[in-house]
Amino acid sequence: MTIASASFSRLALRLLAGLAACAALASPAHAGPVLNRIQTTGVFKMGYRPNGVPFSWETSPGAATGYAPDICQRIAAGIAAHLKLPKLQVQAVPVLESTRIPAVVNGEIDMECAGTTNNKARREQVAFGLAYFYAGSALMVREGSGITGLSGLRGKNLGVLEGATGNQIIDIHKNRSGGWTLKTFKSMREATTALEQGEIDALLDDDVTLLTIAAQSGGKFSVPAQRYSIEPLAPMFSKSDPELERVVLQIMQQLYRDGEMDAIYKRWFLSPLPGLGYNLNLKMGALLQDNLRRPTAYVTDWTVM
């Protein structure tokens, strides 16, 4: 994807003006490894998940849309302004839950924009921007199954995505509920197919993702009310480039302060999803509202309930 020149210039100028009002940024001449790569290539490699509605999904091979890519387009414009690039190509690169962190660490992508939880274990490997959503882990089951929570899965099969935080939740709850057989999947598409075909009896993942899939399923799936975590989601990028982190945080703080994030949220959660024809009607939660009023890099680590 390439940001159109006119809209890119307007957005970049607005973000640059906001950045100038923040603490002074380091000169592009002293940019770290990721910013150097972006400046040299003129390309911003944005990781996305092809089946992650509403956070990210694929409209055609190599073309990403969704809430997270929308935010990252604005981050890319701010980075271009900081590096004084007249144009920056945003290249969408598909990743999986199991490949997203290695892709960031190895430089295959510059930023992952797909709804990833910011937690302490991951911060040892990568860096994060400001939280742009708070999700809660939940189960998705076949409609009419009678399963209302993990305690109802004794003797049944439970699915989870490889590399997802659901694995840690399962480790904690197996001593409380337990009795299930765990099956892991590389992608959401594989997992939902397994649920539909009866290979698993429930799937554990972020509630908003599962609610979206259930809405698309034509009544095949449902999401019980119980939640198992509170998880801050944020863009993920390399921790080897401290200047990149400063730039990203200041760009996002400006987006939050000038009201643009509120408009982005309404587009993806309170309006019909582009090309999909349905509306999630998901009001902004109190935690995110507070972030928008007082944008800060501080994040409460995710909580398992």
C-alpha positions in Angstrom: 0.0 0.0 0.0 1.2 3.5 -0.7 -0.3 6.5 1.1 -1.7 8.9 -1.4 0.6 12.0 -1.8 -1.9 14.7 -0.9 -3.5 13.1 2.1 -0.1 11.8 3.2 1.3 15.3 3.1 -1.5 16.8 5.1 -1.4 14.1 7.7 2.4 14.2 8.0 2.4 18.0 8.4 -0.2 17.8 11.2 1.7 15.1 13.0 5.0 16.9 12.6 3.5 20.0 14.1 2.2 17.9 17.0 5.6 16.3 17.5 7.3 19.6 17.5 5.2 20.5 20.6 6.4 17.4 22.4 9.8 16.8 23.7 12.5 17.2 21.1 13.2 14.1 19.0 16.6 12.9 18.1 17.9 14.0 14.7 17.2 11.5 11.8 21.0 11.5 11.2 21.3 9.5 14.5 18.4 7.2 13.8 18.5 3.7 15.1 18.6 0.5 13.0 14.9 0.3 12.2 14.5 4.0 11.4 17.7 3.8 9.3 16.2 0.9 7.3 13.0 2.8 6.7 14.9 5.9 5.7 17.2 4.0 3.3 14.5 1.9 1.7 11.5 4.4 1.8 9.4 1.4 2.9 7.5 0.8 6.1 6.9 -3.0 6.5 3.6 -3.4 8.4 2.8 -6.8 9.8 -0.9 -7.8 9.8 -3.0 -11.0 10.4 -5.1 -11.9 7.3 -8.1 -13.2 9.4 -8.1 -10.9 12.4 -11.3 -8.8 12.0 -11.8 -6.1 13.2 -8.1 -5.5 14.1 -6.7 -6.5 10.7 -7.7 -8.6 7.8 -6.8 -9.2 4.2 -8.9 -7.6 1.4 -6.7 -9.2 -1.3 -3.2 -10.8 -1.1 -0.8 -8.3 0.4 -3.6 -5.7 1.1 -4.5 -5.1 4.7 -7.3 -3.2 6.3 -8.7 -2.9 9.8 -8.5 -0.9 13.0 -4.8 -1.6 13.7 -3.5 -0.9 10.1 -5.6 2.4 10.1 -3.7 3.5 13.2 -0.3 2.3 11.8 -0.9 4.3 8.6 -0.9 7.4 10.8 2.2 6.2 12.7 3.9 5.7 9.3 3.0 9.2 8.3 4.5 10.6 11.5 7.7 8.5 11.0 8.0 9.9 7.4 7.6 13.5 8.8 10.3 12.8 11.4 12.7 11.4 8.8 11.8 14.2 6.3 10.7 11.7 3.7 8.3 13.2 1.0 6.7 9.8 0.5 6.7 6.5 2.4 5.4 3.2 0.9 3.5 1.1 3.5 4.1 -2.6 2.6 1.7 -5.1 4.2 3.3 -8.3 5.3 1.1 -11.2 6.7 2.1 -12.8 10.0 0.7 -15.4 12.3 0.4 -15.4 16.1 3.4 -17.8 16.2 5.5 -15.8 13.8 4.8 -12.2 14.7 7.5 -11.7 17.4 10.3 -13.4 15.4 9.2 -11.3 12.4 9.8 -8.1 14.5 13.0 -9.3 16.1 14.5 -10.4 12.7 13.5 -7.2 10.9 11.0 -8.9 8.5 8.5 -6.3 9.6 9.0 -2.8 11.1 5.8 -2.9 13.2 3.0 -5.5 13.8 -0.4 -3.9 13.6 -2.9 -6.7 14.4 -4.2 -6.6 18.0 -1.3 -8.0 20.1 -1.3 -8.0 23.9 1.3 -6.0 25.6 2.6 -8.1 28.5 5.8 -8.3 30.5 7.1 -11.5 28.9 6.8 -10.0 25.4 8.4 -6.7 26.5 11.6 -8.7 27.2 11.7 -9.3 23.4 10.0 -6.3 21.7 8.6 -2.8 22.4 5.0 -1.6 22.3 3.2 1.7 21.5 0.3 3.0 23.5 -2.6 0.7 24.2 -5.3 1.2 21.5 -7.8 -1.5 22.8 -8.5 -3.5 25.9 -9.6 -7.1 25.2 -10.7 -10.0 27.4 -10.1 -13.6 26.7 -13.3 -15.7 26.2 -14.5 -18.9 24.8 -16.3 -19.5 21.5 -18.5 -22.6 21.3 -21.0 -24.2 18.9 -24.4 -22.7 19.4 -26.5 -25.0 21.6 -23.5 -26.8 23.1 -24.4 -25.8 26.6 -20.8 -24.9 27.4 -20.7 -21.7 29.4 -17.1 -21.7 30.7 -13.8 -23.6 31.1 -15.4 -25.7 33.9 -17.7 -27.2 31.4 -14.9 -28.6 29.2 -13.9 -31.6 31.4 -13.4 -34.6 29.0 -13.7 -32.3 26.0 -11.3 -30.7 23.5 -10.2 -27.0 23.9 -8.5 -25.1 21.1 -6.0 -22.2 21.3 -3.8 -20.4 18.8 -0.1 -21.2 18.9 1.8 -18.2 20.4 -1.4 -16.5 21.8 -1.8 -15.4 25.4 -4.6 -17.9 25.7 -1.9 -20.5 26.4 -0.9 -18.8 29.6 -4.5 -18.4 30.7 -5.0 -22.1 30.1 -1.9 -22.9 32.2 -3.4 -21.0 35.1 -6.9 -22.4 34.9 -6.0 -26.0 34.3 -5.5 -26.5 38.0 -8.8 -24.9 38.7 -10.9 -26.5 36.0 -8.8 -28.8 33.9 -9.8 -32.1 32.5 -9.7 -31.0 28.9 -7.5 -32.0 26.0 -5.7 -29.1 24.5 -5.2 -28.6 20.8 -3.2 -25.8 19.2 -3.7 -24.2 15.8 -1.5 -22.0 13.7 -4.3 -19.7 12.4 -7.8 -18.6 13.4 -9.1 -20.1 10.1 -7.8 -23.5 11.1 -9.2 -23.2 14.6 -12.7 -22.1 13.6 -12.9 -24.9 11.0 -12.0 -27.4 13.7 -14.7 -26.0 16.0 -17.3 -26.1 13.2 -16.4 -29.7 12.3 -16.4 -30.9 16.0 -12.7 -31.5 16.3 -12.7 -29.1 19.3 -15.6 -28.1 21.6 -14.4 -24.6 22.4 -11.9 -22.1 21.3 -10.1 -19.6 23.6 -9.1 -16.2 22.2 -9.7 -12.4 22.5 -13.4 -11.7 23.0 -13.7 -9.0 20.3 -12.2 -11.3 17.7 -14.5 -14.2 18.7 -17.6 -12.0 18.8 -16.8 -10.9 15.3 -16.4 -14.5 14.1 -19.7 -15.4 15.8 -21.4 -12.5 14.1 -20.2 -13.8 10.8 -21.1 -17.4 11.4 -24.8 -17.2 10.8 -25.7 -18.5 14.2 -23.2 -21.5 14.2 -21.1 -20.1 17.1 -21.7 -18.2 20.3 -19.5 -16.5 22.9 -20.5 -17.1 26.6 -20.4 -14.1 28.9 -17.5 -15.1 31.1 -14.1 -13.4 30.6 -10.7 -14.6 31.7 -8.4 -11.7 31.3 -8.0 -7.9 30.7 -5.4 -7.4 28.0 -4.0 -4.1 26.6 -3.5 -4.4 22.8 -0.9 -2.2 21.1 1.4 -1.9 18.0 4.5 -4.0 18.4 8.0 -3.1 17.1 11.7 -3.7 17.8 13.2 -2.7 21.1 16.6 -2.4 19.5 15.7 1.2 18.3 15.0 3.5 21.3 14.5 6.5 19.0 11.8 4.6 17.1 10.0 4.0 20.4 10.2 7.7 21.3 8.8 8.7 17.9 6.0 6.1 18.0 4.9 7.0 21.5 4.9 10.8 20.7 2.9 10.2 17.5 0.3 8.2 19.3 0.1 10.7 22.1 -0.7 13.4 19.6 -3.3 11.2 17.9 -5.0 10.6 21.2 -4.9 14.3 22.3 -6.2 15.7 19.0 -9.3 13.4 18.9 -8.2 11.5 15.9 -8.2 8.1 17.8 -11.8 8.7 18.8 -12.8 9.0 15.1 -10.7 5.9 14.2 -12.4 3.9 16.9 -15.9 4.9 15.7 -15.1 4.0 12.2 -14.2 0.4 13.1 -16.4 -0.4 16.1 -19.4 1.8 15.8 -20.0 1.8 12.0 -20.5 -0.9 9.4 -17.2 -2.6 8.8 -16.0 -1.8 5.3 -16.7 -4.6 2.8 -18.3 -6.8 5.5 -21.7 -5.2 5.9 -22.2 -5.5 9.7 -21.6 -3.2 12.7 -20.1 -4.5 15.9 -21.7 -1.7 17.9 -19.0 -2.0 20.5 -18.8 1.1 22.7 -15.4 2.3 23.9 -14.5 0.9 27.3 -13.6 3.0 30.3 -9.9 2.0 30.2 -9.4 3.1 26.7 -11.4 6.3 27.3 -9.0 7.1 30.1 -6.0 6.4 27.8 -7.3 8.9 25.3 -7.8 11.6 28.0 -4.4 11.0 29.5 -2.1 9.3 27.0 0.9 7.7 28.7 3.4 5.0 27.9 2.6 3.4 31.3 0.6 0.2 31.0 -0.9 -2.0 33.6 0.3 -5.6 32.8 -2.4 -7.9 31.6 -4.5 -9.5 34.3 -5.8 -13.1 34.4 -9.1 -13.4 36.2 
